[in-house]
Amino acid sequence: MKIEYTKGDATSPTLAGNKIIVHICNDIGAWGKGFVMAISKKWKEPAKQYKAWYKSQDGFALGEVQFVQVEDDTWIANMIGQHKIYKD
């Protein structure tokens, strides 16, 4: 298996076929820093769905993933992979 690196806008994958853009979310319902800003600039639904998921607490836990379809062939994977937020 070989890893290929591609430079460009991660919110605009260039490959044909289905695409999943995976990013790490925190487990406290906070959305507004880092890569999510680029996601939110292009699509509103991933933030909306993440916040609704947090509010419901239905399966909202570390290691869980929420898939949000944003285009016919593109999904955003909101992956809960960060516990809390730590500031310096």
C-alpha positions in Angstrom: 0.0 0.0 0.0 1.2 3.5 -0.9 0.3 6.8 0.6 -0.1 9.7 -1.8 0.0 13.3 -0.7 -2.1 15.8 -2.5 -1.9 19.6 -1.9 -5.0 21.7 -2.1 -8.2 22.6 -0.4 -9.4 19.7 1.8 -13.0 20.9 1.4 -12.7 20.4 -2.4 -11.4 16.8 -3.0 -10.6 16.3 -6.7 -10.9 12.5 -7.0 -13.8 11.0 -8.7 -16.4 8.9 -6.8 -17.6 9.0 -3.2 -15.6 11.1 -0.8 -15.6 11.3 3.0 -13.9 14.3 4.7 -13.0 13.2 8.2 -12.2 15.7 11.0 -11.9 15.5 14.8 -14.5 17.1 17.0 -14.5 17.6 20.8 -16.9 16.0 23.2 -18.2 19.3 24.7 -20.3 20.5 21.8 -17.9 23.3 20.8 -17.6 24.2 17.1 -15.7 27.2 15.9 -12.0 26.8 15.7 -9.6 25.1 13.3 -10.6 23.1 10.3 -14.3 23.4 11.1 -14.2 27.0 10.0 -13.4 25.9 6.5 -16.1 23.3 6.6 -18.7 25.8 7.9 -17.7 28.3 5.2 -18.6 25.8 2.5 -21.5 23.9 4.2 -23.8 24.7 7.1 -25.2 21.3 7.7 -22.2 19.6 9.4 -22.2 22.2 12.3 -26.0 22.1 12.6 -26.0 18.3 12.8 -23.0 18.2 15.2 -24.8 20.6 17.6 -28.1 18.7 17.4 -26.2 15.5 18.1 -24.5 17.0 21.1 -27.8 18.4 22.4 -29.5 15.0 22.0 -26.6 13.1 23.6 -27.8 10.1 21.6 -24.6 8.2 21.1 -22.5 11.3 21.5 -19.2 10.0 23.0 -15.5 9.6 22.3 -14.9 7.4 19.3 -18.3 7.9 17.7 -18.8 9.3 14.2 -21.6 11.2 12.6 -21.8 11.2 8.8 -23.4 14.3 7.2 -24.0 14.3 3.4 -23.1 17.7 2.0 -23.1 16.8 -1.8 -24.3 13.9 -3.9 -20.9 12.2 -3.5 -19.4 13.9 -0.4 -19.9 13.4 3.3 -18.4 15.0 6.3 -17.5 12.7 9.2 -17.8 14.4 12.5 -15.5 12.2 14.6 -15.6 12.7 18.4 -11.9 12.3 19.1 -11.0 15.0 21.5 -11.9 15.2 25.2 -12.7 18.7 26.3 -10.7 21.7 25.2 -7.4 22.8 26.8 -6.1 26.3 26.5 -2.5 27.3 27.0 
